[in-house]
Amino acid sequence: MTVDRSFWNRKNVFLTGHTGFKGGWLATWLLDMGCQLTGYALEPDTEPSYFRLSGLEGHMQSIIGDLRDRDRLDKAIQAQRPEIVFHMAAQAIVRRSYSNPVDTFASNLMGTVHVLEAVRRTPSVKAVVIVTSDKCYENREWVWGYREEEAMGGHDPYSASKGCAELAAAAYRRSFFDLPDSSVAMATVRAGNVIGGGDWGEDRVIPDAVRALEQYMPLMVRNPGAVRPWQHVLEPLTGYLMIAERLFSDGKKWAGAWNFGPRDEDTVTVGTLVERFFQLWGQGKWEAARTPQGPHEAHYLKLDCSKAQQILYWKPNLTLDAALEMTVAWYREALSKKKDNEMYELTCKQIRSHEANLETSRRKHG
């Protein structure tokens, strides 16, 4: 149930997507554990951004590059000779995928293929974690959770691109990494809708809520009745780190797909999430958006995480209220114009508090 800090100390890690929200949190955690970390990603696409607010560039080797540039990515990975690779970079906005489907598939599918090709030519790599999405599944609006062996699919270009990335990763694993002469163990990981401080992405409910608070305007919510698996960003990252440790130490028996979602009771509607967020903030209001029908968005999505819980001994540890409290605390500090290093240190403090809670839970439950 815990992350082994001693394992990560001095490990050589390559991370794509470190300029994004989720990648920035993983980069901070890895750095705080003493990793030798190299990041590869585009410039942040929001202003502000976690990458800038935390001053992350000053703490690590940061390569600004495009996943679609196969040669540059290949040279970067081979030059760094990492032991572990996390692939998180992606075009991650569903609505943007409708306006730019070609770039979405190029980044999310071929970008993943480019990472896998580079790994094949880098003998130092022992463990690879490919991060996709809970939206990789063919969503049938089921009331029960999707398991790892369910069919890949996707109504929109973003979801389909993530399903394609999963299929490509599985093909590489079976065709190349599962062979006796390969030392690479690879897993794909799928998480729910993550929240946490430092997310400024477009068309994402918590960043939109923060912007509404800054502007003293009501938050306009497109689909308040849509049900999503909400979780703090540290929850799936815990799973990603745990599976990477096992891939590196115990090899290919840990390869395959893994779900990391929240507790059942934290799979709630968008409206419920917004209401709780504003209650914790102490102000703010929202309204259902009265706009023309937009692109298709899934109404109900839930993950079955039995595999991770029973085999990896991972389980969600933070309640939704605790996740929202941490998120509110982070944004409050950021909006008070704290200096870069202060936001970095606050993130590290939240990470260490999360680790302490995991350790307490481990001792309690054996």
C-alpha positions in Angstrom: 0.0 0.0 0.0 3.0 2.3 0.2 5.7 3.8 -2.1 9.2 2.7 -1.3 11.3 5.9 -1.1 14.6 4.0 -0.8 13.8 2.3 -4.1 13.5 5.6 -6.0 16.6 7.2 -4.5 19.1 7.7 -7.4 17.0 5.9 -9.9 17.4 7.3 -13.5 13.9 8.1 -14.7 12.6 9.5 -18.0 9.1 11.1 -17.8 7.1 12.4 -20.7 4.5 15.1 -20.0 6.3 16.7 -17.0 5.0 20.2 -18.0 1.4 19.0 -17.5 -0.7 18.9 -14.3 -0.5 15.2 -13.6 3.0 14.9 -14.9 4.1 17.8 -12.8 2.9 16.2 -9.6 4.7 12.9 -10.5 7.9 14.8 -11.4 7.7 16.6 -8.0 7.2 13.3 -6.1 10.1 11.6 -8.0 12.4 14.5 -7.3 11.4 14.6 -3.6 12.5 10.9 -3.4 15.9 11.6 -4.9 15.5 10.5 -8.5 17.7 11.5 -11.3 14.9 12.8 -13.5 14.6 13.9 -17.1 11.4 15.3 -18.5 10.3 15.6 -22.2 7.2 17.6 -23.1 5.8 20.6 -24.9 5.8 23.9 -23.3 2.9 24.3 -20.8 -0.3 25.0 -22.7 -2.0 27.0 -20.0 -1.1 30.2 -18.2 -0.7 29.9 -15.3 0.5 26.3 -15.1 1.7 23.9 -12.4 5.1 23.7 -14.1 5.6 27.5 -13.9 4.0 28.1 -10.5 6.1 25.4 -8.9 9.3 26.5 -10.5 9.7 22.8 -11.6 12.2 23.6 -14.3 14.8 24.6 -11.7 14.6 21.3 -10.0 15.1 18.9 -13.0 16.5 18.4 -16.5 13.6 19.6 -18.7 13.6 18.9 -22.5 11.0 20.8 -24.4 10.1 18.6 -27.4 7.2 17.1 -29.3 6.2 13.4 -29.1 5.5 13.5 -32.8 9.2 14.2 -33.4 10.3 10.6 -33.4 14.0 11.2 -34.0 14.4 13.8 -31.2 12.5 11.7 -28.7 14.5 8.7 -29.6 17.8 10.5 -29.2 16.6 12.0 -25.9 15.7 8.7 -24.3 18.8 6.9 -25.6 21.1 9.8 -24.4 19.7 9.7 -20.9 19.8 5.9 -20.6 17.0 5.7 -18.1 16.1 2.6 -16.0 12.4 3.5 -15.8 10.2 5.3 -18.2 6.8 6.9 -17.4 4.9 8.0 -20.5 2.2 10.6 -19.6 2.4 13.2 -22.3 -0.8 13.5 -24.3 -3.5 15.7 -25.8 -5.8 15.2 -22.9 -8.9 17.4 -23.6 -12.0 15.6 -25.0 -13.6 18.7 -26.5 -10.3 19.7 -28.1 -10.1 16.3 -29.8 -13.3 17.2 -31.8 -11.8 20.3 -33.2 -8.4 18.8 -33.8 -8.7 15.0 -34.2 -5.6 14.5 -36.4 -3.2 16.0 -33.8 -5.0 14.1 -31.1 -4.4 10.7 -32.8 -0.8 11.8 -33.8 0.0 12.7 -30.2 -1.8 10.0 -28.3 -1.4 7.0 -30.6 1.8 7.7 -32.6 3.4 9.5 -29.7 3.0 6.3 -27.6 4.4 4.2 -30.5 7.4 6.6 -30.7 8.1 6.1 -27.0 7.9 2.3 -27.3 10.2 2.3 -30.3 12.7 4.4 -28.4 12.5 2.0 -25.4 13.2 -1.0 -27.8 16.5 0.7 -28.7 17.6 1.7 -25.2 19.1 -1.3 -23.3 19.1 0.4 -19.9 15.3 0.4 -19.7 13.9 -2.2 -17.4 10.4 -0.9 -16.6 7.9 1.2 -18.6 4.5 2.6 -17.4 2.3 3.8 -20.2 -0.5 6.1 -18.8 -3.7 6.1 -20.8 -7.2 6.9 -19.4 -10.4 5.4 -18.0 -11.9 6.7 -21.3 -10.1 4.0 -23.3 -13.0 1.6 -22.7 -15.9 1.2 -25.0 -18.4 3.0 -22.8 -21.7 1.3 -22.7 -23.0 3.5 -19.8 -23.0 0.6 -17.5 -23.7 1.1 -13.8 -20.9 -1.3 -12.8 -17.2 -0.7 -13.2 -15.1 -1.5 -16.3 -12.4 -4.2 -15.8 -9.0 -4.3 -17.5 -10.1 -7.0 -19.9 -13.1 -5.0 -21.2 -13.1 -4.0 -24.9 -11.3 -0.8 -25.9 -13.3 1.8 -27.8 -14.3 5.5 -27.6 -17.0 7.6 -29.1 -14.9 10.7 -29.4 -11.4 11.1 -30.9 -9.7 11.5 -27.5 -11.2 8.3 -26.1 -10.6 6.4 -29.2 -7.0 7.6 -29.3 -6.5 6.3 -25.8 -8.0 2.9 -26.7 -5.7 2.8 -29.7 -2.7 3.6 -27.5 -3.7 0.6 -25.3 -3.9 -1.7 -28.3 -0.5 -0.5 -29.6 1.1 -1.0 -26.2 -0.3 -4.5 -25.9 1.0 -5.3 -29.4 4.5 -4.1 -28.4 4.4 -6.0 -25.2 3.5 -9.3 -26.9 5.6 -8.9 -30.0 8.8 -7.5 -28.4 8.9 -7.1 -24.6 7.5 -10.5 -23.6 10.2 -12.3 -25.6 12.9 -14.1 -23.6 15.7 -11.9 -24.8 13.9 -8.7 -23.7 14.6 -7.2 -20.3 11.7 -4.7 -20.5 8.6 -5.1 -18.4 5.7 -2.8 -19.3 2.3 -1.9 -17.9 -0.5 0.4 -19.0 -2.4 2.3 -16.3 -5.9 3.8 -16.4 -7.2 6.3 -13.9 -10.3 8.3 -13.3 -10.9 12.1 -13.3 -8.1 13.5 -11.2 -8.2 16.7 -9.2 -5.6 18.6 -7.2 -3.8 21.9 -7.0 -2.2 23.3 -10.1 -4.6 22.1 -12.8 -5.4 25.0 -15.1 -6.6 23.0 -18.1 -9.5 24.1 -20.3 -12.9 22.5 -20.0 -12.0 20.9 -16.6 -14.4 21.5 -13.8 -12.1 22.5 -10.9 -9.9 24.9 -13.0 -13.1 26.4 -14.4 -14.4 26.8 -10.8 -11.2 28.5 -9.7 -11.4 30.9 -12.7 -15.1 31.6 -11.8 -14.1 32.5 -8.3 -11.3 34.8 -9.5 -13.8 36.6 -11.7 -16.6 36.7 -9.2 -18.8 34.9 -11.7 -21.0 31.8 -11.4 -19.6 28.6 -12.8 -21.5 27.4 -15.8 -21.6 23.6 -15.7 -22.4 21.8 -19.0 -23.4 18.4 -17.6 -24.1 18.6 -13.9 -25.7 15.2 -13.9 -22.8 13.3 -15.5 -21.2 10.8 -13.1 -17.4 10.6 -13.0 -14.8 8.7 -10.9 -13.2 11.6 -9.0 -9.9 11.2 -7.2 -7.0 13.3 -6.0 -4.0 13.1 -8.4 -1.9 11.4 -5.7 -4.1 8.4 -5.6 -3.4 7.0 -9.2 0.2 8.3 -9.0 0.7 6.0 -5.9 -0.4 3.1 -8.1 1.9 4.1 -11.0 4.9 4.2 -8.7 4.0 0.9 -7.0 3.6 -0.9 -10.3 6.8 0.6 -11.6 8.7 -0.7 -8.5 7.4 -4.2 -9.1 8.0 -4.2 -12.9 11.6 -3.2 -12.2 12.2 -5.6 -9.3 10.0 -8.6 -10.2 9.7 -8.4 -13.9 7.1 -9.3 -16.4 4.6 -11.0 -14.1 3.4 -7.5 -13.3 3.0 -6.5 -16.9 -0.4 -5.8 -18.4 -3.2 -3.3 -17.7 -4.2 -1.8 -14.3 -7.1 0.4 -13.2 -6.6 2.9 -10.4 -9.9 4.5 -9.5 -11.6 6.0 -6.5 -13.9 4.4 -3.9 -17.4 3.7 -5.1 -18.9 6.4 -2.9 -16.6 9.0 -4.6 -18.0 8.4 -8.0 -20.4 11.3 -8.0 -22.0 13.8 -10.3 -20.3 16.9 -11.6 -22.9 19.0 -9.8 -22.1 17.3 -6.5 -18.4 17.8 -6.9 -18.8 21.5 -7.6 -21.2 22.0 -4.7 -18.7 20.4 -2.3 -15.8 22.5 -3.7 -17.6 25.8 -3.2 -18.7 24.8 0.3 -15.1 24.1 1.3 -14.0 27.4 -0.4 -16.6 29.3 1.5 -18.1 31.1 -1.5 -19.0 30.5 -5.2 -22.0 29.4 -7.0 -22.8 27.4 -10.2 -25.5 27.2 -12.8 -26.4 24.6 -15.4 -25.2 25.9 -18.7 -28.0 26.8 -21.1 -26.1 26.4 -24.3 -26.7 24.5 -27.6 -26.0 20.8 -27.5 -22.3 20.3 -27.7 -20.2 17.3 -28.7 -21.1 13.9 -27.2 -19.8 13.3 -23.6 -20.2 10.2 -21.6 -22.8 10.3 -18.9 -21.6 7.5 -16.6 -18.2 6.0 -16.2 -16.8 3.9 -13.4 -13.7 1.7 -12.9 -13.4 -1.7 -11.3 -10.1 -1.7 -9.4 -10.3 -5.2 -7.9 -7.1 -6.3 -9.7 -5.0 -3.5 -8.2 -6.5 -4.0 -4.8 -6.2 -7.7 -4.6 -2.8 -8.3 -6.4 -0.9 -5.0 -6.0 -2.4 -4.2 -2.5 -3.2 -0.7 -3.7 -6.4 1.0 -2.7 -7.8 4.5 -2.7 -6.9 6.2 0.6 -8.3 9.7 0.3 -12.0 10.4 0.6 -13.4 12.9 -1.9 -13.8 15.5 0.8 -10.1 15.1 1.8 -9.1 15.4 -1.8 -11.1 18.6 -2.2 -9.7 20.0 1.0 -6.2 19.5 -0.3 -7.1 21.0 -3.6 -8.7 24.1 -2.1 -5.7 24.6 0.2 -3.3 24.5 -2.8 -5.3 26.9 -4.9 -5.7 29.3 -2.0 -1.9 29.5 -1.6 -1.4 29.9 -5.3 -3.9 32.7 -5.6 -2.2 34.5 -2.7 0.8 35.1 -5.1 3.2 32.7 -3.3 6.7 32.4 -4.8 7.6 29.5 -7.0 9.6 27.6 -4.4 6.8 28.0 -1.9 4.3 26.2 -4.2 6.9 23.5 -4.9 7.3 23.0 -1.1 3.6 22.9 -0.5 3.2 20.2 -3.1 6.0 18.2 -1.4 4.3 18.7 1.9 1.0 17.3 0.6 2.9 14.4 -1.0 4.7 13.5 2.3 1.4 13.8 4.2 -0.2 11.4 1.8 2.7 9.0 2.2 2.3 9.2 6.0 -1.4 8.4 5.7 -0.6 5.4 3.5 1.9 4.1 6.0 -0.6 4.6 8.9 -3.2 2.6 6.8 -0.7 -0.1 6.1 0.1 -0.6 9.7 -3.5 -0.5 10.7 -4.5 -3.2 8.2 -1.3 -5.2 8.2 
